[in-house]
Amino acid sequence: MTTDASRAAALTPAALRELIEHGRGPRLLDVRTPAEFRTVHIPGAYNVPLATLREHRAELLNHLDEEVVLVCRSGARAAQAEQALAEAGLPNLRVLDGGMTAWESAGAPVNRGVARWDMERQVRLVAGSIVLTTGLAGLFVPGLHLVGTAIGAGLTYAAVKNTCTMGVLLSKLPYNRGPRTDIRAVVASLRDRS
């Protein structure tokens, strides 16, 4: 659920683009998986996946003394990162409103790599495949259709809590991991930019 405080912290793609073009660009932390980041990201962004950010937020705080904009695909993971960093005491946090989806739709500049499916699309594929397979197999094996019901319940819970266990599990697959984010390299880059 979006609160008034998180809405106030949102930054539109047009506003961020203007800040960057006028040399007042904030630090951009992209909290998507390394594979998603390598597919497409905003030039100058640092990739700090959400789990890594949560684990190393105290270490990052020492090098984030200016405005920080958090980026993900649509804004949900960035909002979680905002909460984690705010709880650790970091002020000046903003979330890119609409995430990379809105950034690209606005025609803003991006760096592109090898195309990969984003996490949301992967979750839809896996959940849909499980529901379809168990639904059809349930015609022959009594009770098997309940697996699809369990998946539906999990997706409903994920929507209510703004989390996604299936997405977390999928992010651990080799396809999504890519090279592990080296937090020391990120911190060194942040320090060098100061």
KEDREN-474414 format. One line per field, with one value per atom (N, C-alpha, C): residue number from 1; residue in three letters; chain; x, y, z. Coordinates in Angstrom, 3 decimals. Layout:
<atoms>
dovo = NUM,...
padren = ala,...
miza = A,...
X = X,...
Y = Y,...
Z = Z,...
</atoms>
This chain:
<atoms>
dovo = 1,1,1,2,2,2,3,3,3,4,4,4,5,5,5,6,6,6,7,7,7,8,8,8,9,9,9,10,10,10,11,11,11,12,12,12,13,13,13,14,14,14,15,15,15,16,16,16,17,17,17,18,18,18,19,19,19,20,20,20,21,21,21,22,22,22,23,23,23,24,24,24,25,25,25,26,26,26,27,27,27,28,28,28,29,29,29,30,30,30,31,31,31,32,32,32,33,33,33,34,34,34,35,35,35,36,36,36,37,37,37,38,38,38,39,39,39,40,40,40,41,41,41,42,42,42,43,43,43,44,44,44,45,45,45,46,46,46,47,47,47,48,48,48,49,49,49,50,50,50,51,51,51,52,52,52,53,53,53,54,54,54,55,55,55,56,56,56,57,57,57,58,58,58,59,59,59,60,60,60,61,61,61,62,62,62,63,63,63,64,64,64,65,65,65,66,66,66,67,67,67,68,68,68,69,69,69,70,70,70,71,71,71,72,72,72,73,73,73,74,74,74,75,75,75,76,76,76,77,77,77,78,78,78,79,79,79,80,80,80,81,81,81,82,82,82,83,83,83,84,84,84,85,85,85,86,86,86,87,87,87,88,88,88,89,89,89,90,90,90,91,91,91,92,92,92,93,93,93,94,94,94,95,95,95,96,96,96,97,97,97,98,98,98,99,99,99,100,100,100,101,101,101,102,102,102,103,103,103,104,104,104,105,105,105,106,106,106,107,107,107,108,108,108,109,109,109,110,110,110,111,111,111,112,112,112,113,113,113,114,114,114,115,115,115,116,116,116,117,117,117,118,118,118,119,119,119,120,120,120,121,121,121,122,122,122,123,123,123,124,124,124,125,125,125,126,126,126,127,127,127,128,128,128,129,129,129,130,130,130,131,131,131,132,132,132,133,133,133,134,134,134,135,135,135,136,136,136,137,137,137,138,138,138,139,139,139,140,140,140,141,141,141,142,142,142,143,143,143,144,144,144,145,145,145,146,146,146,147,147,147,148,148,148,149,149,149,150,150,150,151,151,151,152,152,152,153,153,153,154,154,154,155,155,155,156,156,156,157,157,157,158,158,158,159,159,159,160,160,160,161,161,161,162,162,162,163,163,163,164,164,164,165,165,165,166,166,166,167,167,167,168,168,168,169,169,169,170,170,170,171,171,171,172,172,172,173,173,173,174,174,174,175,175,175,176,176,176,177,177,177,178,178,178,179,179,179,180,180,180,181,181,181,182,182,182,183,183,183,184,184,184,185,185,185,186,186,186,187,187,187,188,188,188,189,189,189,190,190,190,191,191,191,192,192,192,193,193,193,194,194,194
padren = met,met,met,thr,thr,thr,thr,thr,thr,asp,asp,asp,ala,ala,ala,ser,ser,ser,arg,arg,arg,ala,ala,ala,ala,ala,ala,ala,ala,ala,leu,leu,leu,thr,thr,thr,pro,pro,pro,ala,ala,ala,ala,ala,ala,leu,leu,leu,arg,arg,arg,glu,glu,glu,leu,leu,leu,ile,ile,ile,glu,glu,glu,his,his,his,gly,gly,gly,arg,arg,arg,gly,gly,gly,pro,pro,pro,arg,arg,arg,leu,leu,leu,leu,leu,leu,asp,asp,asp,val,val,val,arg,arg,arg,thr,thr,thr,pro,pro,pro,ala,ala,ala,glu,glu,glu,phe,phe,phe,arg,arg,arg,thr,thr,thr,val,val,val,his,his,his,ile,ile,ile,pro,pro,pro,gly,gly,gly,ala,ala,ala,tyr,tyr,tyr,asn,asn,asn,val,val,val,pro,pro,pro,leu,leu,leu,ala,ala,ala,thr,thr,thr,leu,leu,leu,arg,arg,arg,glu,glu,glu,his,his,his,arg,arg,arg,ala,ala,ala,glu,glu,glu,leu,leu,leu,leu,leu,leu,asn,asn,asn,his,his,his,leu,leu,leu,asp,asp,asp,glu,glu,glu,glu,glu,glu,val,val,val,val,val,val,leu,leu,leu,val,val,val,cys,cys,cys,arg,arg,arg,ser,ser,ser,gly,gly,gly,ala,ala,ala,arg,arg,arg,ala,ala,ala,ala,ala,ala,gln,gln,gln,ala,ala,ala,glu,glu,glu,gln,gln,gln,ala,ala,ala,leu,leu,leu,ala,ala,ala,glu,glu,glu,ala,ala,ala,gly,gly,gly,leu,leu,leu,pro,pro,pro,asn,asn,asn,leu,leu,leu,arg,arg,arg,val,val,val,leu,leu,leu,asp,asp,asp,gly,gly,gly,gly,gly,gly,met,met,met,thr,thr,thr,ala,ala,ala,trp,trp,trp,glu,glu,glu,ser,ser,ser,ala,ala,ala,gly,gly,gly,ala,ala,ala,pro,pro,pro,val,val,val,asn,asn,asn,arg,arg,arg,gly,gly,gly,val,val,val,ala,ala,ala,arg,arg,arg,trp,trp,trp,asp,asp,asp,met,met,met,glu,glu,glu,arg,arg,arg,gln,gln,gln,val,val,val,arg,arg,arg,leu,leu,leu,val,val,val,ala,ala,ala,gly,gly,gly,ser,ser,ser,ile,ile,ile,val,val,val,leu,leu,leu,thr,thr,thr,thr,thr,thr,gly,gly,gly,leu,leu,leu,ala,ala,ala,gly,gly,gly,leu,leu,leu,phe,phe,phe,val,val,val,pro,pro,pro,gly,gly,gly,leu,leu,leu,his,his,his,leu,leu,leu,val,val,val,gly,gly,gly,thr,thr,thr,ala,ala,ala,ile,ile,ile,gly,gly,gly,ala,ala,ala,gly,gly,gly,leu,leu,leu,thr,thr,thr,tyr,tyr,tyr,ala,ala,ala,ala,ala,ala,val,val,val,lys,lys,lys,asn,asn,asn,thr,thr,thr,cys,cys,cys,thr,thr,thr,met,met,met,gly,gly,gly,val,val,val,leu,leu,leu,leu,leu,leu,ser,ser,ser,lys,lys,lys,leu,leu,leu,pro,pro,pro,tyr,tyr,tyr,asn,asn,asn,arg,arg,arg,gly,gly,gly,pro,pro,pro,arg,arg,arg,thr,thr,thr,asp,asp,asp,ile,ile,ile,arg,arg,arg,ala,ala,ala,val,val,val,val,val,val,ala,ala,ala,ser,ser,ser,leu,leu,leu,arg,arg,arg,asp,asp,asp,arg,arg,arg,ser,ser,ser
miza = A,A,A,A,A,A,A,A,A,A,A,A,A,A,A,A,A,A,A,A,A,A,A,A,A,A,A,A,A,A,A,A,A,A,A,A,A,A,A,A,A,A,A,A,A,A,A,A,A,A,A,A,A,A,A,A,A,A,A,A,A,A,A,A,A,A,A,A,A,A,A,A,A,A,A,A,A,A,A,A,A,A,A,A,A,A,A,A,A,A,A,A,A,A,A,A,A,A,A,A,A,A,A,A,A,A,A,A,A,A,A,A,A,A,A,A,A,A,A,A,A,A,A,A,A,A,A,A,A,A,A,A,A,A,A,A,A,A,A,A,A,A,A,A,A,A,A,A,A,A,A,A,A,A,A,A,A,A,A,A,A,A,A,A,A,A,A,A,A,A,A,A,A,A,A,A,A,A,A,A,A,A,A,A,A,A,A,A,A,A,A,A,A,A,A,A,A,A,A,A,A,A,A,A,A,A,A,A,A,A,A,A,A,A,A,A,A,A,A,A,A,A,A,A,A,A,A,A,A,A,A,A,A,A,A,A,A,A,A,A,A,A,A,A,A,A,A,A,A,A,A,A,A,A,A,A,A,A,A,A,A,A,A,A,A,A,A,A,A,A,A,A,A,A,A,A,A,A,A,A,A,A,A,A,A,A,A,A,A,A,A,A,A,A,A,A,A,A,A,A,A,A,A,A,A,A,A,A,A,A,A,A,A,A,A,A,A,A,A,A,A,A,A,A,A,A,A,A,A,A,A,A,A,A,A,A,A,A,A,A,A,A,A,A,A,A,A,A,A,A,A,A,A,A,A,A,A,A,A,A,A,A,A,A,A,A,A,A,A,A,A,A,A,A,A,A,A,A,A,A,A,A,A,A,A,A,A,A,A,A,A,A,A,A,A,A,A,A,A,A,A,A,A,A,A,A,A,A,A,A,A,A,A,A,A,A,A,A,A,A,A,A,A,A,A,A,A,A,A,A,A,A,A,A,A,A,A,A,A,A,A,A,A,A,A,A,A,A,A,A,A,A,A,A,A,A,A,A,A,A,A,A,A,A,A,A,A,A,A,A,A,A,A,A,A,A,A,A,A,A,A,A,A,A,A,A,A,A,A,A,A,A,A,A,A,A,A,A,A,A,A,A,A,A,A,A,A,A,A,A,A,A,A,A,A,A,A,A,A,A,A,A,A,A,A,A,A,A,A,A,A,A,A,A,A,A,A,A,A,A,A,A,A,A,A,A,A,A,A,A,A,A,A,A,A,A,A,A,A,A,A,A,A,A,A,A,A,A,A,A,A,A,A,A,A,A,A,A,A,A,A,A
X = 0.841,0.000,0.893,0.542,1.309,0.818,1.747,1.379,1.649,1.108,1.374,2.859,3.551,4.985,5.759,5.396,6.132,5.775,4.528,4.169,4.955,5.164,5.913,7.369,7.869,9.255,9.447,8.361,8.473,9.012,9.775,10.360,9.992,9.378,8.963,10.185,10.058,11.158,11.578,10.614,10.947,11.758,11.371,12.101,13.511,13.659,14.990,15.852,15.281,16.035,16.539,15.692,16.094,17.246,17.170,18.266,19.572,19.509,20.712,21.275,20.406,20.862,21.458,21.051,21.588,22.727,23.276,24.437,24.137,22.877,22.526,21.962,22.401,21.858,22.161,21.162,21.355,22.058,22.417,22.954,21.794,22.019,20.994,21.369,20.558,20.769,19.673,20.068,19.140,19.107,17.946,17.841,17.331,17.338,16.929,18.055,17.759,18.775,19.885,21.086,22.152,21.755,20.998,20.586,19.661,18.703,17.806,18.600,19.550,20.374,21.182,21.787,22.600,21.753,20.475,19.599,19.389,19.059,18.848,18.938,19.647,19.721,19.995,19.756,20.012,21.519,22.091,23.526,23.910,24.989,25.475,24.869,23.921,23.293,24.229,24.108,24.840,23.877,24.299,23.439,23.702,22.709,22.753,21.432,21.396,20.147,19.543,18.236,17.515,18.070,18.318,18.843,20.221,21.062,22.398,22.287,21.383,21.174,20.751,19.801,19.351,20.495,21.293,22.392,23.510,23.777,24.913,24.495,23.287,22.812,23.650,24.134,24.961,26.248,26.818,28.042,27.787,26.643,26.295,26.009,25.429,25.051,26.219,27.403,28.585,28.968,28.433,28.838,27.663,26.530,25.346,24.918,25.710,25.460,24.682,24.240,23.464,22.154,21.356,20.077,20.289,19.452,19.521,18.173,18.210,17.004,17.125,16.100,16.064,15.247,15.766,15.175,14.974,13.830,13.590,12.751,12.085,11.297,10.080,9.303,8.050,7.919,8.778,8.731,8.524,8.070,7.770,9.041,10.047,11.290,12.015,11.935,12.563,11.909,10.596,9.895,10.351,10.600,11.115,12.527,13.334,14.694,14.642,13.707,13.537,13.230,12.338,11.977,13.193,13.953,15.127,16.168,16.438,17.430,16.920,15.647,15.067,15.124,14.841,14.924,16.349,17.330,18.736,19.184,18.307,18.614,19.063,18.888,19.315,18.196,18.465,17.472,17.635,16.885,17.034,16.839,15.845,15.557,14.374,14.489,13.386,13.280,12.122,11.885,11.499,12.095,11.723,10.308,9.384,7.972,7.788,7.280,7.073,8.297,9.431,10.651,11.170,11.906,12.503,11.439,10.288,9.199,8.815,8.621,8.255,9.424,10.651,11.846,11.974,11.853,11.959,10.790,9.591,8.412,8.557,9.281,9.496,10.590,11.210,12.257,13.569,13.755,14.988,16.141,17.380,18.526,18.751,19.172,19.467,20.706,21.337,22.396,21.760,21.936,21.327,22.388,22.008,22.830,21.997,22.336,21.597,20.210,19.188,17.810,17.519,16.912,16.455,15.071,14.316,12.990,13.112,12.292,12.306,11.621,11.828,11.359,9.837,9.115,7.653,7.159,7.759,7.354,7.675,8.831,9.198,8.218,7.804,6.840,5.521,5.066,3.810,3.913,5.065,5.254,5.219,5.983,6.054,4.710,4.118,2.827,1.757,1.684,0.699,0.910,2.162,2.463,2.055,2.335,1.952,0.433,-0.265,-1.730,-2.306,-1.823,-2.318,-2.056,-0.827,-0.452,-1.242,-1.297,-2.025,-3.528,-4.037,-5.462,-5.831,-5.005,-5.268,-5.043,-3.953,-3.663,-4.697,-5.311,-6.341,-7.579,-7.735,-8.847,-8.677,-7.423,-7.122,-6.669,-6.119,-5.633,-6.428,-7.352,-8.180,-7.348,-7.727,-7.075,-5.866,-5.308,-4.103,-4.368,-5.598,-5.947,-5.736,-5.658,-5.456,-4.073,-3.130,-1.818,-1.993,-2.821,-3.115,-3.777,-4.636,-5.279,-4.230,-3.271,-2.200,-1.354,-1.077,-0.323,-1.117,-2.415,-3.269,-3.259,-3.311,-3.257,-1.918,-0.835,0.489,0.610,0.068,0.118,-0.734,-1.872,-2.714,-1.981,-1.360,-0.577,0.561,1.234,2.339,1.853,0.669,0.122,-0.217,-0.828,-1.218,0.004,1.032,2.239,3.309,3.078,4.039,5.391,5.343,6.534,6.267,7.270,7.043,8.059,7.619,8.493,8.945,8.049,8.422,9.494,9.357,10.370,11.718,11.698,12.945,13.594,12.784,13.328,13.864,13.122,13.579,14.850,15.007,16.199,17.469,17.332,18.492,18.945,18.146,18.533,19.732,20.602,21.780,21.427,20.299,19.860,19.731,19.282,19.040,20.210,21.045,22.115,23.208,23.757,24.894,26.008,26.934,27.988,27.405,27.815,27.339,27.809,26.928,27.290,28.387,29.497,30.615,30.394,29.933,29.587,30.811,31.994,33.217,33.458,33.196,33.354,32.323,31.098,30.060,30.439,30.860,31.259,32.449,33.416,34.569,34.129,33.193,32.672,31.936,31.147,30.436,31.429,32.466,33.480,34.220,34.579,35.314,34.496,33.174,32.327,32.134,32.368,32.141,33.057
Y = -1.169,0.000,1.241,2.224,3.456,4.443,5.005,5.998,7.380,8.398,9.776,10.089,9.535,9.791,9.224,7.997,7.427,8.133,8.607,9.372,10.679,11.300,12.549,12.305,11.086,10.774,10.345,10.202,9.769,10.909,10.536,11.493,11.024,11.882,11.491,11.329,10.524,10.403,11.759,12.622,13.938,14.773,14.741,15.522,14.978,13.653,13.056,13.377,13.260,13.549,14.994,15.914,17.324,17.512,16.865,16.960,16.444,15.317,14.714,15.619,16.139,16.972,18.288,18.771,20.022,19.801,18.580,18.294,18.215,18.117,18.017,16.631,15.671,14.324,13.703,13.077,12.376,11.045,10.383,9.026,8.121,7.266,6.339,4.930,4.346,2.966,2.114,1.208,0.306,-0.988,-1.319,-2.448,-3.725,-3.767,-4.976,-6.005,-7.197,-8.245,-7.831,-8.416,-8.100,-8.370,-9.433,-9.735,-8.650,-8.203,-7.127,-5.850,-5.557,-4.352,-4.418,-5.581,-5.713,-5.589,-5.959,-5.844,-4.388,-3.555,-2.127,-1.378,-0.258,0.584,2.035,2.910,4.333,4.557,5.286,5.564,6.197,5.701,6.230,5.579,4.655,3.982,2.917,2.700,1.646,0.495,-0.732,-1.884,-2.427,-2.281,-2.822,-3.565,-4.871,-5.619,-5.462,-5.542,-5.286,-6.089,-7.372,-8.197,-7.703,-7.328,-6.813,-5.478,-4.633,-3.332,-3.513,-4.418,-4.658,-5.158,-6.056,-6.655,-5.658,-4.740,-3.824,-2.359,-2.105,-0.721,0.149,-0.380,0.422,0.846,-0.054,0.234,1.286,1.195,2.144,3.536,3.601,4.892,5.858,5.337,6.195,6.901,6.438,6.987,7.565,7.701,8.261,9.521,10.573,11.809,12.846,12.479,13.395,12.723,13.381,12.803,11.481,10.494,9.172,8.855,8.391,7.937,6.434,5.724,4.271,3.862,2.878,2.480,0.963,0.532,-0.875,-0.928,-2.022,-2.128,-1.221,-1.300,-0.538,0.362,0.193,1.015,0.240,-1.004,-1.782,-2.127,-2.683,-3.027,-1.767,-0.713,0.555,1.094,0.932,1.377,0.563,-0.730,-1.568,-1.127,-0.797,-0.310,1.024,1.879,3.175,2.972,2.042,1.769,1.255,0.344,-0.217,0.864,1.730,2.791,3.872,4.173,5.170,4.666,3.390,2.801,2.853,2.793,2.869,4.313,5.291,6.682,7.524,7.034,7.817,8.756,10.062,11.023,11.167,12.046,12.412,11.242,10.413,9.270,9.577,9.169,9.306,7.983,7.725,6.545,7.033,6.439,6.792,6.292,7.220,6.907,6.086,4.871,4.006,3.211,3.446,2.677,2.758,1.709,1.666,1.624,1.061,1.023,2.441,3.301,4.698,5.452,5.186,5.850,5.565,4.298,3.937,4.492,4.450,4.984,6.474,7.170,8.606,8.892,7.840,8.030,8.518,8.318,8.748,7.815,8.302,7.492,6.276,5.176,3.939,3.291,2.460,1.573,0.199,-0.432,-1.740,-2.821,-3.997,-5.192,-6.295,-7.524,-8.671,-8.689,-8.829,-8.817,-10.071,-9.879,-10.970,-10.609,-11.611,-11.368,-10.755,-9.733,-9.144,-10.086,-9.844,-10.743,-10.901,-9.829,-9.917,-10.856,-10.776,-11.644,-13.098,-13.343,-14.701,-15.274,-14.449,-14.907,-15.267,-14.436,-14.727,-16.035,-16.278,-17.506,-18.726,-18.696,-19.852,-20.092,-19.047,-19.216,-19.700,-19.093,-19.497,-20.924,-21.318,-22.683,-23.709,-23.403,-24.321,-24.449,-23.325,-23.356,-24.115,-23.845,-24.517,-26.022,-26.405,-27.820,-28.583,-28.031,-28.745,-28.726,-27.684,-27.640,-28.722,-28.867,-29.907,-31.304,-31.473,-32.777,-33.124,-32.110,-32.321,-32.998,-32.957,-33.673,-35.180,-35.621,-37.054,-37.482,-36.544,-36.843,-35.975,-36.601,-35.816,-35.023,-33.773,-32.919,-32.164,-32.532,-31.861,-30.398,-30.072,-28.686,-27.752,-28.311,-27.484,-26.818,-27.364,-26.718,-25.334,-25.255,-23.961,-23.002,-23.534,-22.711,-22.164,-22.998,-22.551,-21.458,-21.599,-20.567,-19.265,-19.353,-18.160,-17.485,-18.286,-17.724,-17.036,-17.646,-17.048,-15.733,-15.673,-14.433,-13.344,-13.730,-12.760,-12.199,-13.073,-12.641,-11.715,-12.086,-11.262,-9.865,-9.770,-8.459,-7.638,-8.273,-7.562,-7.081,-7.908,-7.578,-6.879,-6.738,-6.105,-6.808,-8.124,-8.964,-10.063,-10.832,-11.927,-13.027,-14.037,-15.161,-15.856,-16.009,-16.662,-15.845,-14.517,-13.660,-13.796,-13.890,-14.074,-15.393,-16.451,-17.759,-17.736,-17.120,-17.038,-16.203,-15.198,-14.346,-15.112,-16.265,-17.068,-18.019,-18.124,-18.974,-18.376,-19.218,-18.698,-17.698,-17.898,-16.984,-15.557,-15.403,-14.086,-13.549,-14.413,-13.954,-13.217,-13.839,-13.219,-13.033,-12.158,-11.935,-11.273,-11.738,-11.185,-9.739,-8.895,-7.500,-7.413,-6.812,-6.641,-5.342,-5.485,-4.300,-3.416,-3.999,-3.184,-2.310,-2.855,-2.061,-0.946,-1.235,-0.200,0.903,0.514,1.516,2.336,1.678,2.408,3.403,3.002,3.911,5.086,4.797,5.888,6.840,6.288,7.114,7.979,7.377,8.126,9.268,9.106,10.147,11.308,11.061,12.124,13.293
Z = 0.000,0.000,0.000,-0.757,-0.850,0.190,0.943,1.943,1.394,2.096,1.665,1.726,2.739,2.876,1.690,1.254,0.129,-1.168,-1.309,-2.500,-2.550,-1.396,-1.357,-1.746,-1.517,-1.815,-3.269,-4.029,-5.421,-6.291,-7.282,-8.212,-9.618,-10.391,-11.741,-12.639,-13.696,-14.645,-15.227,-15.520,-16.091,-15.103,-13.830,-12.817,-12.624,-12.598,-12.443,-13.656,-14.827,-16.047,-16.038,-15.605,-15.528,-14.547,-13.392,-12.415,-13.007,-13.690,-14.282,-15.369,-16.232,-17.344,-16.875,-15.694,-15.168,-14.172,-14.154,-13.314,-11.825,-11.464,-10.044,-9.743,-10.533,-10.408,-9.061,-8.462,-7.196,-7.430,-6.344,-6.450,-6.846,-7.804,-8.266,-7.824,-6.966,-6.543,-7.164,-8.043,-8.717,-7.915,-7.358,-6.431,-7.105,-8.425,-9.143,-9.117,-9.636,-9.698,-10.667,-10.529,-11.481,-12.934,-13.178,-14.553,-15.090,-14.281,-14.712,-14.975,-14.088,-14.231,-15.521,-15.795,-17.006,-18.267,-18.189,-19.351,-19.723,-18.734,-18.985,-17.656,-17.688,-16.489,-16.878,-15.922,-16.119,-16.054,-17.008,-16.954,-15.609,-15.026,-13.760,-12.531,-12.727,-11.583,-11.017,-9.721,-9.030,-8.779,-9.087,-8.841,-7.438,-6.579,-5.225,-5.020,-5.368,-5.227,-3.836,-3.763,-2.523,-1.344,-1.528,-0.425,0.016,-0.933,-0.617,0.107,-0.352,0.284,1.739,1.960,3.345,4.219,3.678,4.437,4.733,3.820,3.943,4.089,4.530,4.580,5.507,6.604,7.513,6.814,6.048,5.308,4.225,3.574,2.520,3.075,4.266,4.852,4.949,5.207,5.348,4.052,2.925,1.629,0.844,1.498,0.846,1.586,1.434,2.176,1.368,0.191,-0.638,-1.009,-1.825,-2.211,-2.952,-2.620,-3.227,-3.860,-5.107,-5.779,-5.970,-5.512,-5.591,-6.814,-7.543,-8.815,-8.824,-9.340,-9.641,-10.908,-11.158,-12.387,-12.347,-11.242,-11.196,-9.976,-8.993,-7.789,-6.505,-6.574,-5.362,-4.579,-5.243,-4.537,-4.079,-4.875,-4.473,-3.209,-3.084,-1.871,-0.660,-0.863,0.231,0.615,-0.384,-0.117,0.612,0.216,0.881,2.361,2.646,4.036,4.817,4.229,4.902,5.192,4.228,4.426,5.379,5.320,6.235,7.667,7.870,9.209,9.744,8.840,9.246,9.469,9.153,9.430,8.253,7.031,5.871,5.428,5.444,4.935,3.420,2.848,1.428,0.481,0.757,-0.106,-1.006,-2.247,-3.200,-3.953,-4.503,-5.334,-6.717,-7.754,-9.120,-9.358,-9.536,-9.720,-10.999,-10.858,-12.015,-12.411,-11.750,-11.995,-13.415,-13.790,-15.128,-16.219,-15.901,-16.887,-17.295,-16.316,-16.603,-17.230,-16.757,-17.293,-18.789,-19.167,-20.584,-21.391,-20.820,-21.520,-21.805,-20.928,-21.108,-22.141,-22.673,-23.673,-23.091,-21.806,-21.133,-21.511,-21.395,-21.819,-20.919,-21.546,-20.820,-21.406,-20.618,-21.094,-21.235,-22.401,-22.656,-22.763,-22.292,-22.416,-23.037,-22.737,-23.233,-22.592,-23.415,-22.900,-22.087,-20.933,-20.067,-19.580,-19.193,-18.648,-17.277,-17.004,-15.670,-14.694,-13.403,-12.353,-12.364,-12.576,-12.571,-13.666,-14.827,-15.942,-15.626,-14.999,-14.624,-13.603,-12.637,-11.631,-12.305,-13.229,-13.933,-14.713,-15.370,-16.133,-15.218,-14.138,-13.241,-12.564,-11.999,-11.321,-12.297,-13.462,-14.457,-14.924,-15.119,-15.559,-14.505,-13.246,-12.169,-12.091,-12.136,-12.060,-13.256,-14.452,-15.652,-15.588,-15.262,-15.227,-14.167,-12.951,-11.890,-12.133,-12.775,-13.112,-14.110,-15.156,-16.154,-15.580,-14.857,-14.251,-13.185,-12.577,-11.564,-12.131,-13.452,-14.076,-13.931,-13.800,-13.709,-12.317,-11.559,-10.207,-9.235,-8.506,-7.583,-6.569,-6.378,-5.378,-5.871,-7.011,-7.507,-7.852,-8.200,-8.524,-7.329,-6.118,-4.928,-4.906,-5.653,-5.761,-6.384,-7.414,-8.043,-7.073,-6.216,-5.188,-4.223,-3.853,-2.956,-3.616,-4.899,-5.628,-5.640,-5.893,-5.865,-4.508,-3.448,-2.094,-1.849,-2.325,-2.165,-2.908,-4.116,-4.890,-4.248,-3.677,-2.976,-1.767,-0.998,0.167,-0.276,-1.366,-1.879,-2.248,-2.836,-3.205,-1.973,-0.982,0.239,1.006,1.103,1.875,1.048,-0.263,-1.172,-1.129,-1.090,-1.144,-2.162,-2.477,-3.409,-3.148,-2.427,-2.110,-3.381,-4.347,-5.597,-6.315,-6.289,-6.899,-6.207,-4.884,-4.126,-4.520,-4.607,-4.996,-6.423,-7.338,-8.728,-8.860,-8.007,-8.085,-7.738,-7.100,-6.723,-7.834,-8.902,-10.022,-10.757,-11.322,-12.037,-13.127,-13.794,-14.853,-14.337,-13.092,-12.517,-11.702,-11.217,-10.339,-11.080,-12.082,-12.743,-11.733,-12.000,-11.010,-9.768,-8.614,-7.349,-7.233,-6.722,-6.538,-5.486,-5.850,-4.921,-4.158,-2.930,-2.135,-1.924,-1.839,-1.673,-2.898,-4.090,-5.314,-5.376,-4.957,-4.944,-3.973,-2.770,-1.752,-2.259,-2.900,-3.444,-4.507,-5.360,-6.392,-5.765,-4.743,-4.041,-3.392,-2.782,-2.109,-3.120,-4.277,-5.307,-5.881,-5.940,-6.510,-5.540,-4.247,-3.242,-3.460
</atoms>
